[in-house]
Amino acid sequence: MKNIYLIGFMGSGKTTIATALAEKLGLTEIEMDAWIVNKEGMSINDIFAKFGESYFRQVETDLLRELAGKEDIIVSCGGGAVLREENAALMRQAGRILLLKAKPETIYERVKDSTERPLLNGNMNVDYIRGLMDARQPRYLAAADAVVVVDGKSVEEICTEIHEKYMK
């Protein structure tokens, strides 16, 4: 089985779906943000504050290079991981890229109480989320092998759709 890379905007459900799919399919789950927090020994907010976004994006690239030689993994990618073409190319070589897509209103409802979203801190509203999503959408679509709309669906429904449509 090829590796699976879940991409999409923050709050689209990448981690939740990766965990459920890993369990269902017997894959190893890698959650990029958690891996980075562990490696760097600080929160993503602190990484952004201390080193900046470009440093964080490089750490993402380094992780994707490390994962390129692995098999049977499902990777929950950071929301901006595919902003670098190099990252998308690394994912494409090692597996399938699935975009989890949600409406801005869905994203807002899921992340509105979070303080662990450095790009949204101070901008936690639907209009800002929509603008950021619109700016990233071309990169998401260019990288994705398939798009899975998640609005109004249960975790089980999403996992079943991914398994039936994209993994056989």
MODELLER restraints for C-alpha pairs under 7 A, 6 or more apart:
rsr = mdl.restraints
at = mdl.atoms
rsr.add(forms.Gaussian(group=physical.xy_distance, feature=features.Distance(at['CA:1:A'], at['CA:72:A']), mean=6.06, stdev=0.5))
rsr.add(forms.Gaussian(group=physical.xy_distance, feature=features.Distance(at['CA:2:A'], at['CA:71:A']), mean=6.71, stdev=0.5))
rsr.add(forms.Gaussian(group=physical.xy_distance, feature=features.Distance(at['CA:2:A'], at['CA:72:A']), mean=6.33, stdev=0.5))
rsr.add(forms.Gaussian(group=physical.xy_distance, feature=features.Distance(at['CA:2:A'], at['CA:94:A']), mean=6.79, stdev=0.5))
rsr.add(forms.Gaussian(group=physical.xy_distance, feature=features.Distance(at['CA:2:A'], at['CA:95:A']), mean=4.74, stdev=0.5))
rsr.add(forms.Gaussian(group=physical.xy_distance, feature=features.Distance(at['CA:2:A'], at['CA:96:A']), mean=6.77, stdev=0.5))
rsr.add(forms.Gaussian(group=physical.xy_distance, feature=features.Distance(at['CA:3:A'], at['CA:71:A']), mean=6.00, stdev=0.5))
rsr.add(forms.Gaussian(group=physical.xy_distance, feature=features.Distance(at['CA:3:A'], at['CA:72:A']), mean=5.32, stdev=0.5))
rsr.add(forms.Gaussian(group=physical.xy_distance, feature=features.Distance(at['CA:3:A'], at['CA:73:A']), mean=5.08, stdev=0.5))
rsr.add(forms.Gaussian(group=physical.xy_distance, feature=features.Distance(at['CA:3:A'], at['CA:74:A']), mean=5.81, stdev=0.5))
rsr.add(forms.Gaussian(group=physical.xy_distance, feature=features.Distance(at['CA:3:A'], at['CA:94:A']), mean=6.16, stdev=0.5))
rsr.add(forms.Gaussian(group=physical.xy_distance, feature=features.Distance(at['CA:3:A'], at['CA:95:A']), mean=4.32, stdev=0.5))
rsr.add(forms.Gaussian(group=physical.xy_distance, feature=features.Distance(at['CA:3:A'], at['CA:96:A']), mean=6.27, stdev=0.5))
rsr.add(forms.Gaussian(group=physical.xy_distance, feature=features.Distance(at['CA:4:A'], at['CA:73:A']), mean=6.46, stdev=0.5))
rsr.add(forms.Gaussian(group=physical.xy_distance, feature=features.Distance(at['CA:4:A'], at['CA:74:A']), mean=4.64, stdev=0.5))
rsr.add(forms.Gaussian(group=physical.xy_distance, feature=features.Distance(at['CA:4:A'], at['CA:75:A']), mean=6.19, stdev=0.5))
rsr.add(forms.Gaussian(group=physical.xy_distance, feature=features.Distance(at['CA:4:A'], at['CA:95:A']), mean=5.56, stdev=0.5))
rsr.add(forms.Gaussian(group=physical.xy_distance, feature=features.Distance(at['CA:4:A'], at['CA:96:A']), mean=5.04, stdev=0.5))
rsr.add(forms.Gaussian(group=physical.xy_distance, feature=features.Distance(at['CA:4:A'], at['CA:97:A']), mean=6.06, stdev=0.5))
rsr.add(forms.Gaussian(group=physical.xy_distance, feature=features.Distance(at['CA:5:A'], at['CA:74:A']), mean=5.85, stdev=0.5))
rsr.add(forms.Gaussian(group=physical.xy_distance, feature=features.Distance(at['CA:5:A'], at['CA:75:A']), mean=4.78, stdev=0.5))
rsr.add(forms.Gaussian(group=physical.xy_distance, feature=features.Distance(at['CA:5:A'], at['CA:76:A']), mean=6.27, stdev=0.5))
rsr.add(forms.Gaussian(group=physical.xy_distance, feature=features.Distance(at['CA:5:A'], at['CA:77:A']), mean=6.70, stdev=0.5))
rsr.add(forms.Gaussian(group=physical.xy_distance, feature=features.Distance(at['CA:5:A'], at['CA:91:A']), mean=6.75, stdev=0.5))
rsr.add(forms.Gaussian(group=physical.xy_distance, feature=features.Distance(at['CA:5:A'], at['CA:96:A']), mean=6.09, stdev=0.5))
rsr.add(forms.Gaussian(group=physical.xy_distance, feature=features.Distance(at['CA:5:A'], at['CA:97:A']), mean=4.73, stdev=0.5))
rsr.add(forms.Gaussian(group=physical.xy_distance, feature=features.Distance(at['CA:5:A'], at['CA:98:A']), mean=6.15, stdev=0.5))
rsr.add(forms.Gaussian(group=physical.xy_distance, feature=features.Distance(at['CA:6:A'], at['CA:14:A']), mean=5.80, stdev=0.5))
rsr.add(forms.Gaussian(group=physical.xy_distance, feature=features.Distance(at['CA:6:A'], at['CA:75:A']), mean=6.09, stdev=0.5))
rsr.add(forms.Gaussian(group=physical.xy_distance, feature=features.Distance(at['CA:6:A'], at['CA:76:A']), mean=5.12, stdev=0.5))
rsr.add(forms.Gaussian(group=physical.xy_distance, feature=features.Distance(at['CA:6:A'], at['CA:77:A']), mean=5.88, stdev=0.5))
rsr.add(forms.Gaussian(group=physical.xy_distance, feature=features.Distance(at['CA:6:A'], at['CA:97:A']), mean=6.01, stdev=0.5))
rsr.add(forms.Gaussian(group=physical.xy_distance, feature=features.Distance(at['CA:6:A'], at['CA:98:A']), mean=5.04, stdev=0.5))
rsr.add(forms.Gaussian(group=physical.xy_distance, feature=features.Distance(at['CA:6:A'], at['CA:99:A']), mean=5.97, stdev=0.5))
rsr.add(forms.Gaussian(group=physical.xy_distance, feature=features.Distance(at['CA:6:A'], at['CA:100:A']), mean=6.84, stdev=0.5))
rsr.add(forms.Gaussian(group=physical.xy_distance, feature=features.Distance(at['CA:7:A'], at['CA:14:A']), mean=6.74, stdev=0.5))
rsr.add(forms.Gaussian(group=physical.xy_distance, feature=features.Distance(at['CA:7:A'], at['CA:76:A']), mean=6.85, stdev=0.5))
rsr.add(forms.Gaussian(group=physical.xy_distance, feature=features.Distance(at['CA:7:A'], at['CA:77:A']), mean=5.48, stdev=0.5))
rsr.add(forms.Gaussian(group=physical.xy_distance, feature=features.Distance(at['CA:7:A'], at['CA:79:A']), mean=6.49, stdev=0.5))
rsr.add(forms.Gaussian(group=physical.xy_distance, feature=features.Distance(at['CA:7:A'], at['CA:97:A']), mean=6.96, stdev=0.5))
rsr.add(forms.Gaussian(group=physical.xy_distance, feature=features.Distance(at['CA:7:A'], at['CA:98:A']), mean=6.10, stdev=0.5))
rsr.add(forms.Gaussian(group=physical.xy_distance, feature=features.Distance(at['CA:7:A'], at['CA:99:A']), mean=4.84, stdev=0.5))
rsr.add(forms.Gaussian(group=physical.xy_distance, feature=features.Distance(at['CA:7:A'], at['CA:100:A']), mean=6.20, stdev=0.5))
rsr.add(forms.Gaussian(group=physical.xy_distance, feature=features.Distance(at['CA:8:A'], at['CA:79:A']), mean=5.47, stdev=0.5))
rsr.add(forms.Gaussian(group=physical.xy_distance, feature=features.Distance(at['CA:8:A'], at['CA:99:A']), mean=5.33, stdev=0.5))
rsr.add(forms.Gaussian(group=physical.xy_distance, feature=features.Distance(at['CA:8:A'], at['CA:100:A']), mean=5.16, stdev=0.5))
rsr.add(forms.Gaussian(group=physical.xy_distance, feature=features.Distance(at['CA:8:A'], at['CA:101:A']), mean=6.19, stdev=0.5))
rsr.add(forms.Gaussian(group=physical.xy_distance, feature=features.Distance(at['CA:8:A'], at['CA:140:A']), mean=6.76, stdev=0.5))
rsr.add(forms.Gaussian(group=physical.xy_distance, feature=features.Distance(at['CA:9:A'], at['CA:79:A']), mean=4.70, stdev=0.5))
rsr.add(forms.Gaussian(group=physical.xy_distance, feature=features.Distance(at['CA:9:A'], at['CA:133:A']), mean=6.76, stdev=0.5))
rsr.add(forms.Gaussian(group=physical.xy_distance, feature=features.Distance(at['CA:10:A'], at['CA:79:A']), mean=4.97, stdev=0.5))
rsr.add(forms.Gaussian(group=physical.xy_distance, feature=features.Distance(at['CA:11:A'], at['CA:107:A']), mean=5.29, stdev=0.5))
rsr.add(forms.Gaussian(group=physical.xy_distance, feature=features.Distance(at['CA:11:A'], at['CA:110:A']), mean=5.86, stdev=0.5))
rsr.add(forms.Gaussian(group=physical.xy_distance, feature=features.Distance(at['CA:11:A'], at['CA:111:A']), mean=6.02, stdev=0.5))
rsr.add(forms.Gaussian(group=physical.xy_distance, feature=features.Distance(at['CA:12:A'], at['CA:100:A']), mean=6.01, stdev=0.5))
rsr.add(forms.Gaussian(group=physical.xy_distance, feature=features.Distance(at['CA:12:A'], at['CA:101:A']), mean=6.31, stdev=0.5))
rsr.add(forms.Gaussian(group=physical.xy_distance, feature=features.Distance(at['CA:12:A'], at['CA:102:A']), mean=5.81, stdev=0.5))
rsr.add(forms.Gaussian(group=physical.xy_distance, feature=features.Distance(at['CA:12:A'], at['CA:107:A']), mean=6.28, stdev=0.5))
rsr.add(forms.Gaussian(group=physical.xy_distance, feature=features.Distance(at['CA:14:A'], at['CA:76:A']), mean=5.30, stdev=0.5))
rsr.add(forms.Gaussian(group=physical.xy_distance, feature=features.Distance(at['CA:14:A'], at['CA:100:A']), mean=6.94, stdev=0.5))
rsr.add(forms.Gaussian(group=physical.xy_distance, feature=features.Distance(at['CA:15:A'], at['CA:31:A']), mean=6.56, stdev=0.5))
rsr.add(forms.Gaussian(group=physical.xy_distance, feature=features.Distance(at['CA:15:A'], at['CA:76:A']), mean=5.35, stdev=0.5))
rsr.add(forms.Gaussian(group=physical.xy_distance, feature=features.Distance(at['CA:17:A'], at['CA:155:A']), mean=6.38, stdev=0.5))
rsr.add(forms.Gaussian(group=physical.xy_distance, feature=features.Distance(at['CA:17:A'], at['CA:159:A']), mean=6.69, stdev=0.5))
rsr.add(forms.Gaussian(group=physical.xy_distance, feature=features.Distance(at['CA:18:A'], at['CA:29:A']), mean=6.43, stdev=0.5))
rsr.add(forms.Gaussian(group=physical.xy_distance, feature=features.Distance(at['CA:18:A'], at['CA:74:A']), mean=6.17, stdev=0.5))
rsr.add(forms.Gaussian(group=physical.xy_distance, feature=features.Distance(at['CA:18:A'], at['CA:75:A']), mean=6.78, stdev=0.5))
rsr.add(forms.Gaussian(group=physical.xy_distance, feature=features.Distance(at['CA:18:A'], at['CA:76:A']), mean=5.93, stdev=0.5))
rsr.add(forms.Gaussian(group=physical.xy_distance, feature=features.Distance(at['CA:19:A'], at['CA:29:A']), mean=6.39, stdev=0.5))
rsr.add(forms.Gaussian(group=physical.xy_distance, feature=features.Distance(at['CA:21:A'], at['CA:159:A']), mean=6.09, stdev=0.5))
rsr.add(forms.Gaussian(group=physical.xy_distance, feature=features.Distance(at['CA:22:A'], at['CA:28:A']), mean=5.92, stdev=0.5))
rsr.add(forms.Gaussian(group=physical.xy_distance, feature=features.Distance(at['CA:22:A'], at['CA:29:A']), mean=5.76, stdev=0.5))
rsr.add(forms.Gaussian(group=physical.xy_distance, feature=features.Distance(at['CA:22:A'], at['CA:74:A']), mean=6.55, stdev=0.5))
rsr.add(forms.Gaussian(group=physical.xy_distance, feature=features.Distance(at['CA:27:A'], at['CA:72:A']), mean=5.34, stdev=0.5))
rsr.add(forms.Gaussian(group=physical.xy_distance, feature=features.Distance(at['CA:27:A'], at['CA:73:A']), mean=5.25, stdev=0.5))
rsr.add(forms.Gaussian(group=physical.xy_distance, feature=features.Distance(at['CA:27:A'], at['CA:74:A']), mean=6.43, stdev=0.5))
rsr.add(forms.Gaussian(group=physical.xy_distance, feature=features.Distance(at['CA:28:A'], at['CA:72:A']), mean=6.45, stdev=0.5))
rsr.add(forms.Gaussian(group=physical.xy_distance, feature=features.Distance(at['CA:28:A'], at['CA:73:A']), mean=4.63, stdev=0.5))
rsr.add(forms.Gaussian(group=physical.xy_distance, feature=features.Distance(at['CA:28:A'], at['CA:74:A']), mean=6.15, stdev=0.5))
rsr.add(forms.Gaussian(group=physical.xy_distance, feature=features.Distance(at['CA:29:A'], at['CA:73:A']), mean=5.75, stdev=0.5))
rsr.add(forms.Gaussian(group=physical.xy_distance, feature=features.Distance(at['CA:29:A'], at['CA:74:A']), mean=4.94, stdev=0.5))
rsr.add(forms.Gaussian(group=physical.xy_distance, feature=features.Distance(at['CA:29:A'], at['CA:75:A']), mean=5.93, stdev=0.5))
rsr.add(forms.Gaussian(group=physical.xy_distance, feature=features.Distance(at['CA:30:A'], at['CA:74:A']), mean=6.17, stdev=0.5))
rsr.add(forms.Gaussian(group=physical.xy_distance, feature=features.Distance(at['CA:30:A'], at['CA:75:A']), mean=4.73, stdev=0.5))
rsr.add(forms.Gaussian(group=physical.xy_distance, feature=features.Distance(at['CA:30:A'], at['CA:76:A']), mean=6.21, stdev=0.5))
rsr.add(forms.Gaussian(group=physical.xy_distance, feature=features.Distance(at['CA:31:A'], at['CA:75:A']), mean=5.86, stdev=0.5))
rsr.add(forms.Gaussian(group=physical.xy_distance, feature=features.Distance(at['CA:31:A'], at['CA:76:A']), mean=4.78, stdev=0.5))
rsr.add(forms.Gaussian(group=physical.xy_distance, feature=features.Distance(at['CA:31:A'], at['CA:77:A']), mean=6.60, stdev=0.5))
rsr.add(forms.Gaussian(group=physical.xy_distance, feature=features.Distance(at['CA:32:A'], at['CA:75:A']), mean=6.96, stdev=0.5))
rsr.add(forms.Gaussian(group=physical.xy_distance, feature=features.Distance(at['CA:32:A'], at['CA:76:A']), mean=6.03, stdev=0.5))
rsr.add(forms.Gaussian(group=physical.xy_distance, feature=features.Distance(at['CA:32:A'], at['CA:77:A']), mean=5.37, stdev=0.5))
rsr.add(forms.Gaussian(group=physical.xy_distance, feature=features.Distance(at['CA:32:A'], at['CA:78:A']), mean=6.04, stdev=0.5))
rsr.add(forms.Gaussian(group=physical.xy_distance, feature=features.Distance(at['CA:33:A'], at['CA:78:A']), mean=6.02, stdev=0.5))
rsr.add(forms.Gaussian(group=physical.xy_distance, feature=features.Distance(at['CA:37:A'], at['CA:43:A']), mean=5.40, stdev=0.5))
rsr.add(forms.Gaussian(group=physical.xy_distance, feature=features.Distance(at['CA:37:A'], at['CA:44:A']), mean=6.32, stdev=0.5))
rsr.add(forms.Gaussian(group=physical.xy_distance, feature=features.Distance(at['CA:45:A'], at['CA:116:A']), mean=6.33, stdev=0.5))
rsr.add(forms.Gaussian(group=physical.xy_distance, feature=features.Distance(at['CA:45:A'], at['CA:118:A']), mean=5.42, stdev=0.5))
rsr.add(forms.Gaussian(group=physical.xy_distance, feature=features.Distance(at['CA:47:A'], at['CA:56:A']), mean=6.80, stdev=0.5))
rsr.add(forms.Gaussian(group=physical.xy_distance, feature=features.Distance(at['CA:48:A'], at['CA:56:A']), mean=6.81, stdev=0.5))
rsr.add(forms.Gaussian(group=physical.xy_distance, feature=features.Distance(at['CA:57:A'], at['CA:81:A']), mean=6.91, stdev=0.5))
rsr.add(forms.Gaussian(group=physical.xy_distance, feature=features.Distance(at['CA:60:A'], at['CA:81:A']), mean=6.59, stdev=0.5))
rsr.add(forms.Gaussian(group=physical.xy_distance, feature=features.Distance(at['CA:61:A'], at['CA:87:A']), mean=5.80, stdev=0.5))
rsr.add(forms.Gaussian(group=physical.xy_distance, feature=features.Distance(at['CA:64:A'], at['CA:87:A']), mean=6.75, stdev=0.5))
rsr.add(forms.Gaussian(group=physical.xy_distance, feature=features.Distance(at['CA:64:A'], at['CA:90:A']), mean=6.55, stdev=0.5))
rsr.add(forms.Gaussian(group=physical.xy_distance, feature=features.Distance(at['CA:65:A'], at['CA:90:A']), mean=6.74, stdev=0.5))
rsr.add(forms.Gaussian(group=physical.xy_distance, feature=features.Distance(at['CA:68:A'], at['CA:90:A']), mean=6.62, stdev=0.5))
rsr.add(forms.Gaussian(group=physical.xy_distance, feature=features.Distance(at['CA:68:A'], at['CA:94:A']), mean=5.62, stdev=0.5))
rsr.add(forms.Gaussian(group=physical.xy_distance, feature=features.Distance(at['CA:81:A'], at['CA:87:A']), mean=6.55, stdev=0.5))
rsr.add(forms.Gaussian(group=physical.xy_distance, feature=features.Distance(at['CA:82:A'], at['CA:88:A']), mean=5.25, stdev=0.5))
rsr.add(forms.Gaussian(group=physical.xy_distance, feature=features.Distance(at['CA:82:A'], at['CA:139:A']), mean=6.57, stdev=0.5))
rsr.add(forms.Gaussian(group=physical.xy_distance, feature=features.Distance(at['CA:82:A'], at['CA:140:A']), mean=6.65, stdev=0.5))
rsr.add(forms.Gaussian(group=physical.xy_distance, feature=features.Distance(at['CA:82:A'], at['CA:143:A']), mean=6.95, stdev=0.5))
rsr.add(forms.Gaussian(group=physical.xy_distance, feature=features.Distance(at['CA:83:A'], at['CA:139:A']), mean=6.20, stdev=0.5))
rsr.add(forms.Gaussian(group=physical.xy_distance, feature=features.Distance(at['CA:88:A'], at['CA:143:A']), mean=5.76, stdev=0.5))
rsr.add(forms.Gaussian(group=physical.xy_distance, feature=features.Distance(at['CA:91:A'], at['CA:97:A']), mean=6.86, stdev=0.5))
rsr.add(forms.Gaussian(group=physical.xy_distance, feature=features.Distance(at['CA:96:A'], at['CA:145:A']), mean=6.28, stdev=0.5))
rsr.add(forms.Gaussian(group=physical.xy_distance, feature=features.Distance(at['CA:97:A'], at['CA:143:A']), mean=6.95, stdev=0.5))
rsr.add(forms.Gaussian(group=physical.xy_distance, feature=features.Distance(at['CA:97:A'], at['CA:144:A']), mean=4.99, stdev=0.5))
rsr.add(forms.Gaussian(group=physical.xy_distance, feature=features.Distance(at['CA:97:A'], at['CA:145:A']), mean=5.24, stdev=0.5))
rsr.add(forms.Gaussian(group=physical.xy_distance, feature=features.Distance(at['CA:97:A'], at['CA:146:A']), mean=6.91, stdev=0.5))
rsr.add(forms.Gaussian(group=physical.xy_distance, feature=features.Distance(at['CA:98:A'], at['CA:144:A']), mean=5.46, stdev=0.5))
rsr.add(forms.Gaussian(group=physical.xy_distance, feature=features.Distance(at['CA:98:A'], at['CA:145:A']), mean=5.90, stdev=0.5))
rsr.add(forms.Gaussian(group=physical.xy_distance, feature=features.Distance(at['CA:98:A'], at['CA:146:A']), mean=5.11, stdev=0.5))
rsr.add(forms.Gaussian(group=physical.xy_distance, feature=features.Distance(at['CA:98:A'], at['CA:147:A']), mean=5.87, stdev=0.5))
rsr.add(forms.Gaussian(group=physical.xy_distance, feature=features.Distance(at['CA:99:A'], at['CA:140:A']), mean=6.80, stdev=0.5))
rsr.add(forms.Gaussian(group=physical.xy_distance, feature=features.Distance(at['CA:99:A'], at['CA:144:A']), mean=5.67, stdev=0.5))
rsr.add(forms.Gaussian(group=physical.xy_distance, feature=features.Distance(at['CA:99:A'], at['CA:146:A']), mean=6.21, stdev=0.5))
rsr.add(forms.Gaussian(group=physical.xy_distance, feature=features.Distance(at['CA:99:A'], at['CA:147:A']), mean=4.71, stdev=0.5))
rsr.add(forms.Gaussian(group=physical.xy_distance, feature=features.Distance(at['CA:99:A'], at['CA:148:A']), mean=6.00, stdev=0.5))
rsr.add(forms.Gaussian(group=physical.xy_distance, feature=features.Distance(at['CA:100:A'], at['CA:147:A']), mean=6.14, stdev=0.5))
rsr.add(forms.Gaussian(group=physical.xy_distance, feature=features.Distance(at['CA:100:A'], at['CA:148:A']), mean=5.00, stdev=0.5))
rsr.add(forms.Gaussian(group=physical.xy_distance, feature=features.Distance(at['CA:100:A'], at['CA:149:A']), mean=5.97, stdev=0.5))
rsr.add(forms.Gaussian(group=physical.xy_distance, feature=features.Distance(at['CA:100:A'], at['CA:150:A']), mean=6.38, stdev=0.5))
rsr.add(forms.Gaussian(group=physical.xy_distance, feature=features.Distance(at['CA:101:A'], at['CA:147:A']), mean=6.76, stdev=0.5))
rsr.add(forms.Gaussian(group=physical.xy_distance, feature=features.Distance(at['CA:101:A'], at['CA:148:A']), mean=6.01, stdev=0.5))
rsr.add(forms.Gaussian(group=physical.xy_distance, feature=features.Distance(at['CA:101:A'], at['CA:149:A']), mean=4.78, stdev=0.5))
rsr.add(forms.Gaussian(group=physical.xy_distance, feature=features.Distance(at['CA:101:A'], at['CA:150:A']), mean=5.95, stdev=0.5))
rsr.add(forms.Gaussian(group=physical.xy_distance, feature=features.Distance(at['CA:102:A'], at['CA:149:A']), mean=6.05, stdev=0.5))
rsr.add(forms.Gaussian(group=physical.xy_distance, feature=features.Distance(at['CA:102:A'], at['CA:150:A']), mean=5.61, stdev=0.5))
rsr.add(forms.Gaussian(group=physical.xy_distance, feature=features.Distance(at['CA:102:A'], at['CA:151:A']), mean=5.46, stdev=0.5))
rsr.add(forms.Gaussian(group=physical.xy_distance, feature=features.Distance(at['CA:103:A'], at['CA:151:A']), mean=6.87, stdev=0.5))
rsr.add(forms.Gaussian(group=physical.xy_distance, feature=features.Distance(at['CA:104:A'], at['CA:126:A']), mean=5.93, stdev=0.5))
rsr.add(forms.Gaussian(group=physical.xy_distance, feature=features.Distance(at['CA:104:A'], at['CA:129:A']), mean=6.01, stdev=0.5))
rsr.add(forms.Gaussian(group=physical.xy_distance, feature=features.Distance(at['CA:104:A'], at['CA:130:A']), mean=5.32, stdev=0.5))
rsr.add(forms.Gaussian(group=physical.xy_distance, feature=features.Distance(at['CA:105:A'], at['CA:126:A']), mean=5.99, stdev=0.5))
rsr.add(forms.Gaussian(group=physical.xy_distance, feature=features.Distance(at['CA:106:A'], at['CA:151:A']), mean=6.83, stdev=0.5))
rsr.add(forms.Gaussian(group=physical.xy_distance, feature=features.Distance(at['CA:108:A'], at['CA:125:A']), mean=6.68, stdev=0.5))
rsr.add(forms.Gaussian(group=physical.xy_distance, feature=features.Distance(at['CA:108:A'], at['CA:126:A']), mean=5.95, stdev=0.5))
rsr.add(forms.Gaussian(group=physical.xy_distance, feature=features.Distance(at['CA:112:A'], at['CA:124:A']), mean=6.35, stdev=0.5))
rsr.add(forms.Gaussian(group=physical.xy_distance, feature=features.Distance(at['CA:115:A'], at['CA:121:A']), mean=6.57, stdev=0.5))
rsr.add(forms.Gaussian(group=physical.xy_distance, feature=features.Distance(at['CA:150:A'], at['CA:158:A']), mean=6.67, stdev=0.5))
